[in-house]
Amino acid sequence: MTLTYVIGMDIGTSALKSIVVNKQGDVVTSHSVSYDTQHPQSGYSEIDPDIWYNAALDSLKYILTQYEPTEITGLSFSGQMHGLVIIDANGAVIRPAILWNDTRTSTEVENIKNTVGLDTLLNQTQNTVLEGFTLPKLLWVKNNEPHNYSKISKFMLPKDYVVYKLTGNIFTEPSDAAGTIMFNVKTETWATSLLQQLNIDVNICPSIIESHGYSGSLTSEITHQLNITSNIKVYQGGADNACGALGSGITDNSKQLVSIGTSGVALSIENNSKFENDGNIHYFNHCVPNQKYIMGVTLSAGYSLEWLRQLLAPKDDFTTFLTNINDSVVGGHGLVYTPYLLGERTPHNDATVRGSFIGLDANTTSLDMKRAVLEGITFSIQDSITIMRNNRIAVNDIVSIGGGAKNKTWLQIQADIFNASITTRTEEQGPAFGAAMLAAMGAQWFESFETINQAWIQFHQPIKPITSNRRSYSQLFDIYQSVYQATQPITHALSQFK
């Protein structure tokens, strides 16, 4: 019998990661292509979107040196959210893509809030608007580059552009569309009334298909370039957070996700049709059909740890850097860290606040600082989990992925602060694995997402909270939450001296 495989590709901020997965869910090959983003001005983050396309082609070429084209059943994508790619009527890119971490749009954010009002925005999209989202980027182009705006035929998200280049077809799907803040999460349609209020032509929005929907096959130009005679089917894919959740076994509300990378995410399925978002948390569509999730984000999670590593021991890797972390104690001998290096998303939506160490004294050690940073990052995610619990979502079994899942002490800190059981994947591959699952579902390898979840995903033994630690962290979390109100006006005043 001929062996068959699917490919999952994750289009990240700094690299495209590809994995090849067999029918048993084993990752048999992986490949990565790195690239750089451009920062032409302070706060700007851009890239030529063809860099993503060429990275995808390079990965395909590599994979096809390992496997026959007839062995590849399908290909799907995970992609960084909120980016803006615009093309003209001829399909040519008009300007570099504006990325999720671009912060140039503060004026547009305020104009959106003033023009349509927060209540209308929440009613139309179920979300508030922030600088990183797609809608203010589109309005920035309209306000600052009208010559480019007038050429727009379609806008796309990053992964959707790569799918378009591979197949010639323009689509998006609910999980990425939700992050544009132009999409109604509940009806899964473009927010036409909102777009009309902002004088945006709805026809520039791509058509919506399911995340595992068939997008098309590789164009004849690409099959010729790859020197293959058989074709490979492409399925649309999903937003990176949704694919990360899918690839971690989050297909219902029995488990929640905590992902600690550069930023930090807490995510839980929320299918209550009566749920009304107040704007303090994100409410998006999952890449699993008919499912939605709420998500909180801390902007400087692993970024905070990297910042401290660069200050204290830049030659150390993270394993070495965190050696002997248990020589410090819960609370870092009276030290609290707030991870607001880049401002904060959930629950404050505050771009101006900055981080702080509270409680430094002459006896503070570098290990205390390291422990306080780990705890502060985790407290920040606890802010999001608290919102979930206040919305009657039970958060008892958490799957931890990313850098926060690679250190046993940090996993115990998560269990203690979250007061929940923490488990990890036996083979974590991040959002690329979720993309591979979407390709497998598109190819109809499995009857349901529950079935593929059971077949492909296994977990390590869970870590339980330690009662004495949990009690101490409950007290420390109250102190942590008080720091924002105390320091926000101070850090705002200090900004004039930068």
C-alpha positions as CSV (number, residue, x, y, z in Angstrom):
1,M,0.0,0.0,0.0
2,T,1.3,3.5,-0.9
3,L,2.3,5.6,2.1
4,T,0.6,9.0,2.3
5,Y,1.4,12.1,4.2
6,V,0.1,15.6,4.9
7,I,2.1,18.8,5.2
8,G,1.5,21.5,7.8
9,M,3.2,24.8,7.4
10,D,3.3,27.6,10.0
11,I,4.0,31.1,8.7
12,G,5.6,32.7,11.8
13,T,7.0,36.2,12.3
14,S,10.7,35.1,11.8
15,A,10.4,31.7,10.1
16,L,8.3,29.3,8.2
17,K,8.2,25.9,9.8
18,S,7.0,22.8,7.8
19,I,6.3,19.3,9.1
20,V,5.3,16.1,7.3
21,V,2.9,13.9,9.2
22,N,1.8,10.3,8.5
23,K,-1.6,8.8,9.0
24,Q,-0.7,7.7,12.5
25,G,0.1,11.3,13.5
26,D,3.8,10.9,13.6
27,V,6.0,13.8,12.5
28,V,8.4,12.2,10.1
29,T,10.2,15.3,8.6
30,S,10.5,18.9,9.5
31,H,12.1,21.9,7.8
32,S,12.4,25.6,8.6
33,V,13.2,28.7,6.6
34,S,14.2,31.9,8.4
35,Y,13.6,35.4,7.2
36,D,13.8,39.0,8.5
37,T,11.2,41.6,9.0
38,Q,11.8,45.2,8.2
39,H,11.4,48.2,10.6
40,P,11.6,51.3,8.4
41,Q,10.4,53.6,11.2
42,S,9.9,53.2,15.0
43,G,6.8,51.1,15.6
44,Y,6.7,49.8,12.0
45,S,7.0,46.1,11.2
46,E,6.7,45.0,7.6
47,I,7.8,42.3,5.2
48,D,7.5,41.6,1.4
49,P,4.8,38.8,1.4
50,D,6.6,37.0,-1.4
51,I,9.2,36.1,1.1
52,W,6.6,33.8,2.8
53,Y,5.7,32.4,-0.6
54,N,9.3,31.7,-1.5
55,A,9.9,30.1,1.9
56,A,6.9,27.8,1.3
57,L,8.3,26.9,-2.1
58,D,11.7,26.2,-0.6
59,S,10.1,23.9,2.0
60,L,8.1,22.1,-0.7
61,K,11.2,21.6,-2.7
62,Y,13.0,20.1,0.3
63,I,10.1,17.8,1.2
64,L,9.9,16.6,-2.4
65,T,13.5,15.4,-2.2
66,Q,12.3,13.1,0.6
67,Y,8.9,12.0,-0.7
68,E,7.2,11.3,-4.1
69,P,4.5,13.9,-5.0
70,T,2.0,11.0,-5.1
71,E,2.7,10.4,-1.4
72,I,1.6,13.9,-0.4
73,T,-2.1,13.9,0.1
74,G,-2.5,17.6,1.0
75,L,-1.0,20.7,2.5
76,S,-2.4,23.3,4.9
77,F,-1.3,26.4,6.8
78,S,-1.2,28.1,10.1
79,G,-0.5,31.8,9.9
80,Q,0.4,34.8,12.1
81,M,-2.8,36.8,12.7
82,H,-3.8,40.4,12.0
83,G,-1.3,41.1,9.1
84,L,-2.4,43.1,6.1
85,V,-1.6,42.1,2.5
86,I,-3.2,44.1,-0.3
87,I,-3.2,43.3,-4.0
88,D,-4.4,45.1,-7.1
89,A,-6.7,43.9,-9.8
90,N,-3.8,42.1,-11.5
91,G,-3.0,40.2,-8.3
92,A,0.2,42.2,-7.7
93,V,1.2,43.2,-4.2
94,I,0.7,46.9,-3.7
95,R,3.0,47.5,-0.7
96,P,4.8,45.4,2.0
97,A,2.6,43.5,4.4
98,I,2.0,45.3,7.7
99,L,2.4,42.8,10.5
100,W,0.7,42.0,13.8
101,N,3.3,43.7,15.9
102,D,3.2,47.0,14.0
103,T,2.0,49.8,16.3
104,R,1.7,52.7,13.9
105,T,-2.2,52.8,14.0
106,S,-3.0,54.6,17.3
107,T,-4.8,57.4,15.6
108,E,-6.8,55.0,13.5
109,V,-7.8,53.0,16.6
110,E,-9.1,56.1,18.3
111,N,-10.9,57.2,15.2
112,I,-12.7,53.8,14.9
113,K,-13.8,54.0,18.5
114,N,-15.0,57.6,18.1
115,T,-16.7,56.9,14.7
116,V,-18.6,53.7,15.5
117,G,-18.5,53.6,19.3
118,L,-17.3,50.6,21.4
119,D,-20.8,49.2,21.9
120,T,-21.4,49.1,18.1
121,L,-18.0,47.6,17.6
122,L,-18.6,44.8,20.1
123,N,-22.1,44.2,18.6
124,Q,-20.7,44.0,15.1
125,T,-17.6,42.0,15.7
126,Q,-17.7,40.8,19.4
127,N,-14.3,42.4,19.9
128,T,-12.7,45.8,20.6
129,V,-10.0,47.2,18.3
130,L,-6.3,47.4,19.0
131,E,-3.3,48.7,17.1
132,G,-2.2,45.3,16.0
133,F,-5.4,44.3,14.3
134,T,-6.1,44.4,10.5
135,L,-8.9,47.0,10.4
136,P,-6.8,50.0,11.7
137,K,-4.0,49.0,9.3
138,L,-6.3,49.2,6.4
139,L,-7.5,52.6,7.5
140,W,-3.9,53.7,8.0
141,V,-3.2,52.9,4.3
142,K,-6.4,54.8,3.4
143,N,-5.4,57.9,5.4
144,N,-1.6,57.9,4.7
145,E,-1.2,56.2,1.3
146,P,-4.4,57.0,-0.6
147,H,-2.7,56.2,-3.9
148,N,-2.1,52.6,-2.7
149,Y,-5.6,52.3,-1.1
150,S,-7.2,53.2,-4.4
151,K,-5.6,50.3,-6.1
152,I,-6.9,47.6,-3.6
153,S,-8.8,44.8,-5.2
154,K,-8.5,42.4,-2.2
155,F,-6.9,42.3,1.2
156,M,-5.6,39.1,2.7
157,L,-4.1,37.6,5.8
158,P,-0.5,36.3,5.6
159,K,-1.3,32.6,5.2
160,D,-4.1,33.4,2.7
161,Y,-1.7,35.2,0.5
162,V,0.6,32.1,0.3
163,V,-2.5,30.0,-0.5
164,Y,-3.4,32.4,-3.2
165,K,0.1,32.3,-4.7
166,L,0.1,28.5,-4.7
167,T,-3.4,28.0,-6.1
168,G,-4.5,31.3,-7.7
169,N,-7.6,31.3,-5.5
170,I,-8.4,34.0,-2.9
171,F,-10.1,32.8,0.3
172,T,-9.9,33.2,4.0
173,E,-11.6,31.3,6.9
174,P,-13.3,32.2,10.2
175,S,-10.3,31.9,12.6
176,D,-8.2,34.4,10.8
177,A,-11.1,36.6,9.6
178,A,-12.1,37.1,13.3
179,G,-8.7,38.8,14.0
180,T,-9.3,41.5,11.4
181,I,-12.1,43.1,13.5
182,M,-14.1,43.3,10.4
183,F,-15.8,40.0,10.9
184,N,-18.9,39.0,13.0
185,V,-17.7,36.1,15.1
186,K,-21.2,34.9,15.8
187,T,-22.7,35.0,12.3
188,E,-19.3,34.1,10.6
189,T,-19.8,36.8,8.0
190,W,-18.1,40.1,7.2
191,A,-19.4,43.0,9.4
192,T,-21.0,44.8,6.5
193,S,-22.6,47.6,8.5
194,L,-19.4,48.4,10.3
195,L,-17.5,48.5,7.0
196,Q,-20.1,50.9,5.6
197,Q,-19.8,53.2,8.5
198,L,-16.0,53.4,7.9
199,N,-16.5,53.7,4.1
200,I,-14.7,50.4,3.3
201,D,-15.9,48.5,0.3
202,V,-16.9,45.0,1.5
203,N,-15.9,43.6,-2.0
204,I,-12.2,43.9,-1.0
205,C,-12.8,41.2,1.6
206,P,-12.0,37.6,0.6
207,S,-14.7,34.9,0.4
208,I,-15.0,32.7,3.5
209,I,-14.5,28.9,3.4
210,E,-14.0,26.4,6.3
211,S,-10.5,26.2,7.7
212,H,-10.1,22.6,6.4
213,G,-11.9,23.6,3.2
214,Y,-10.3,22.8,-0.2
215,S,-8.6,26.0,-1.6
216,G,-7.4,24.5,-4.9
217,S,-4.4,22.6,-6.2
218,L,-0.9,23.9,-7.1
219,T,-0.9,26.0,-10.2
220,S,0.6,24.5,-13.4
221,E,3.4,27.1,-13.1
222,I,4.3,25.8,-9.7
223,T,4.1,22.1,-10.7
224,H,6.4,22.9,-13.6
225,Q,8.8,24.8,-11.3
226,L,8.8,21.8,-8.9
227,N,9.2,19.4,-11.8
228,I,6.3,17.2,-10.7
229,T,3.5,15.7,-12.9
230,S,1.0,14.9,-10.1
231,N,-0.7,17.7,-8.1
232,I,-1.0,18.5,-4.4
233,K,-4.2,19.7,-2.9
234,V,-4.1,22.8,-0.7
235,Y,-6.5,23.4,2.2
236,Q,-7.0,26.9,3.6
237,G,-5.6,26.5,7.1
238,G,-6.2,28.6,10.3
239,A,-4.9,31.4,12.5
240,D,-1.8,30.4,14.5
241,N,-3.5,30.5,17.9
242,A,-6.4,28.4,16.7
243,C,-4.0,25.9,15.0
244,G,-1.9,25.8,18.2
245,A,-5.0,25.0,20.1
246,L,-6.1,22.3,17.7
247,G,-2.6,20.8,17.7
248,S,-2.7,20.7,21.5
249,G,-6.0,18.8,21.6
250,I,-8.3,21.7,22.3
251,T,-11.4,20.7,20.4
252,D,-13.9,21.2,23.2
253,N,-14.0,22.9,26.6
254,S,-12.7,19.9,28.6
255,K,-9.2,21.4,28.4
256,Q,-7.7,24.9,28.1
257,L,-4.5,26.1,26.5
258,V,-1.7,28.2,27.8
259,S,1.0,29.0,25.3
260,I,4.1,30.9,26.4
261,G,6.3,32.0,23.6
262,T,7.5,35.6,22.9
263,S,3.9,36.5,23.9
264,G,1.7,34.5,26.2
265,V,-1.8,33.2,25.5
266,A,-4.6,31.6,27.6
267,L,-7.4,30.1,25.5
268,S,-10.6,28.3,26.2
269,I,-13.5,27.1,24.0
270,E,-16.6,29.2,24.6
271,N,-19.7,28.0,22.7
272,N,-22.4,29.7,24.8
273,S,-24.4,31.6,22.2
274,K,-25.4,34.1,25.0
275,F,-21.7,35.1,25.7
276,E,-21.2,38.8,25.3
277,N,-17.7,40.1,25.2
278,D,-17.0,43.3,27.2
279,G,-13.8,44.0,25.2
280,N,-11.4,42.9,28.0
281,I,-10.6,39.6,26.3
282,H,-10.6,38.4,22.7
283,Y,-13.5,36.3,21.3
284,F,-12.6,34.5,18.0
285,N,-13.6,31.6,15.8
286,H,-11.8,28.3,16.2
287,C,-10.5,26.5,13.1
288,V,-12.8,23.6,14.3
289,P,-16.2,24.2,12.6
290,N,-18.9,25.9,14.7
291,Q,-16.6,26.5,17.7
292,K,-15.4,29.7,19.2
293,Y,-12.9,30.5,21.9
294,I,-12.0,33.3,24.2
295,M,-8.4,34.3,24.6
296,G,-6.3,36.6,26.7
297,V,-2.8,37.8,25.6
298,T,0.2,39.1,27.5
299,L,2.6,40.8,25.2
300,S,5.9,40.2,26.9
301,A,5.9,36.6,28.2
302,G,9.0,34.8,27.0
303,Y,10.2,38.2,25.8
304,S,10.5,39.2,29.4
305,L,12.7,36.2,30.1
306,E,14.8,36.8,27.1
307,W,15.3,40.4,28.2
308,L,16.5,39.3,31.6
309,R,18.8,36.7,30.1
310,Q,20.4,39.3,27.8
311,L,21.0,41.5,30.9
312,L,22.3,38.9,33.2
313,A,23.8,36.0,31.2
314,P,23.7,36.6,27.4
315,K,25.9,33.6,26.7
316,D,23.7,31.1,28.5
317,D,20.9,29.1,26.8
318,F,17.6,29.1,28.6
319,T,18.2,25.7,30.2
320,T,21.5,26.9,31.8
321,F,19.9,30.3,32.7
322,L,17.2,28.7,34.7
323,T,19.4,26.1,36.5
324,N,18.9,26.1,40.3
325,I,15.8,28.3,40.0
326,N,14.4,26.4,43.0
327,D,17.2,27.8,45.1
328,S,14.9,30.9,45.2
329,V,11.4,30.5,46.9
330,V,7.8,31.2,46.1
331,G,7.6,35.0,45.7
332,G,11.3,35.4,45.1
333,H,11.9,36.5,48.7
334,G,9.4,39.3,48.4
335,L,9.9,40.3,44.8
336,V,7.1,40.9,42.2
337,Y,7.6,41.5,38.5
338,T,5.1,42.9,36.0
339,P,5.8,42.0,32.4
340,Y,4.7,45.2,30.7
341,L,7.9,45.8,28.7
342,L,5.8,46.5,25.6
343,G,2.6,47.6,27.3
344,E,-0.1,45.1,28.0
345,R,-3.0,43.5,26.2
346,T,-5.3,41.5,28.5
347,P,-7.0,42.8,30.6
348,H,-5.7,46.4,30.4
349,N,-5.4,47.1,26.7
350,D,-2.7,49.7,27.6
351,A,0.1,50.5,25.3
352,T,1.7,53.0,27.6
353,V,2.2,51.1,30.9
354,R,5.7,49.7,31.4
355,G,7.1,46.9,33.6
356,S,8.5,47.0,37.1
357,F,10.2,45.0,39.8
358,I,8.5,45.7,43.2
359,G,10.4,44.7,46.4
360,L,14.0,44.9,45.4
361,D,16.4,45.1,48.3
362,A,20.0,44.5,49.2
363,N,19.5,40.8,49.5
364,T,17.8,40.2,46.2
365,T,19.7,37.7,44.1
366,S,19.7,37.0,40.3
367,L,17.8,33.8,41.1
368,D,15.1,35.8,42.9
369,M,14.9,38.0,39.8
370,K,14.6,35.0,37.5
371,R,11.9,33.5,39.7
372,A,10.0,36.7,39.9
373,V,10.0,37.0,36.1
374,L,8.7,33.5,35.7
375,E,6.0,34.2,38.3
376,G,5.1,37.6,36.8
377,I,4.6,36.2,33.4
378,T,2.4,33.5,34.9
379,F,0.4,36.1,36.9
380,S,-0.2,38.0,33.7
381,I,-1.7,34.9,32.1
382,Q,-3.7,34.3,35.4
383,D,-5.4,37.7,34.7
384,S,-6.9,36.1,31.5
385,I,-7.8,32.9,33.3
386,T,-9.6,34.9,36.0
387,I,-11.7,36.5,33.3
388,M,-12.6,33.1,32.0
389,R,-13.6,31.8,35.4
390,N,-15.6,35.0,36.0
391,N,-17.5,34.0,32.8
392,R,-18.3,30.6,34.3
393,I,-15.7,28.7,32.3
394,A,-14.2,25.9,34.4
395,V,-10.4,26.0,34.0
396,N,-9.2,22.8,35.6
397,D,-7.1,21.0,33.0
398,I,-4.6,23.1,31.1
399,V,-2.3,22.0,28.2
400,S,0.9,24.1,28.3
401,I,2.9,24.6,25.2
402,G,5.9,26.7,24.1
403,G,8.9,27.8,26.1
404,G,6.8,27.6,29.3
405,A,6.4,23.9,28.9
406,K,10.1,23.1,28.7
407,N,11.0,23.8,32.3
408,K,9.6,21.6,35.1
409,T,9.8,24.3,37.8
410,W,7.9,26.7,35.5
411,L,5.3,24.1,34.9
412,Q,4.9,23.7,38.7
413,I,4.6,27.5,39.0
414,Q,1.8,27.4,36.4
415,A,-0.1,24.6,38.2
416,D,0.3,26.5,41.5
417,I,-0.7,30.0,40.2
418,F,-3.5,28.7,37.9
419,N,-4.7,26.2,40.6
420,A,-5.2,23.7,37.8
421,S,-3.7,20.5,36.5
422,I,-1.0,21.2,33.9
423,T,-0.1,18.7,31.2
424,T,2.1,18.8,28.1
425,R,2.1,17.2,24.7
426,T,4.3,14.1,24.2
427,E,5.4,15.5,20.9
428,E,4.8,19.2,20.6
429,Q,5.1,20.8,17.2
430,G,3.1,23.9,17.7
431,P,0.7,25.4,15.2
432,A,2.2,23.5,12.3
433,F,0.8,20.3,13.7
434,G,-2.7,21.9,13.8
435,A,-2.2,22.9,10.2
436,A,-1.4,19.2,9.4
437,M,-4.5,18.2,11.2
438,L,-6.5,20.5,9.0
439,A,-5.0,19.0,5.9
440,A,-5.8,15.5,7.2
441,M,-9.4,16.6,7.8
442,G,-9.7,18.2,4.4
443,A,-8.4,15.0,2.9
444,Q,-11.1,13.2,4.9
445,W,-8.7,10.9,6.7
446,F,-11.0,11.1,9.8
447,E,-14.7,11.4,10.4
448,S,-14.4,14.3,12.9
449,F,-12.1,16.5,14.8
450,E,-12.7,14.5,17.9
451,T,-11.6,11.4,16.1
452,I,-8.3,12.8,14.9
453,N,-7.7,14.3,18.3
454,Q,-8.0,10.9,19.9
455,A,-5.8,9.3,17.3
456,W,-3.0,11.8,17.0
457,I,-2.6,13.6,20.4
458,Q,-1.1,12.1,23.6
459,F,-0.1,13.8,26.8
460,H,2.4,13.4,29.6
461,Q,1.3,12.8,33.2
462,P,-0.2,16.0,34.6
463,I,1.4,18.2,37.2
464,K,-0.9,19.1,40.2
465,P,-0.8,22.3,42.3
466,I,1.0,22.1,45.6
467,T,-1.5,23.3,48.3
468,S,0.9,25.5,50.3
469,N,2.3,27.1,47.1
470,R,-1.2,27.7,45.8
471,R,-2.2,29.6,48.9
472,S,0.9,31.8,48.8
473,Y,0.4,32.6,45.1
474,S,-3.2,33.5,45.7
475,Q,-2.0,36.2,48.1
476,L,0.8,37.3,45.8
477,F,-1.6,37.5,42.8
478,D,-3.7,40.1,44.8
479,I,-0.5,42.1,45.2
480,Y,0.5,41.7,41.6
481,Q,-2.9,43.0,40.4
482,S,-2.5,46.1,42.6
483,V,0.7,47.1,40.9
484,Y,-0.9,48.1,37.6
485,Q,-3.0,50.8,39.1
486,A,-0.1,52.1,41.3
487,T,2.5,52.2,38.5
488,Q,0.5,53.1,35.4
489,P,0.5,56.9,35.9
490,I,4.2,56.8,37.0
491,T,5.3,54.9,33.9
492,H,3.2,57.1,31.7
493,A,4.8,60.2,33.2
494,L,8.3,58.7,32.7
495,S,7.7,58.2,29.0
496,Q,8.4,61.8,28.3
497,F,12.1,61.2,29.2
498,K,12.7,58.5,26.7
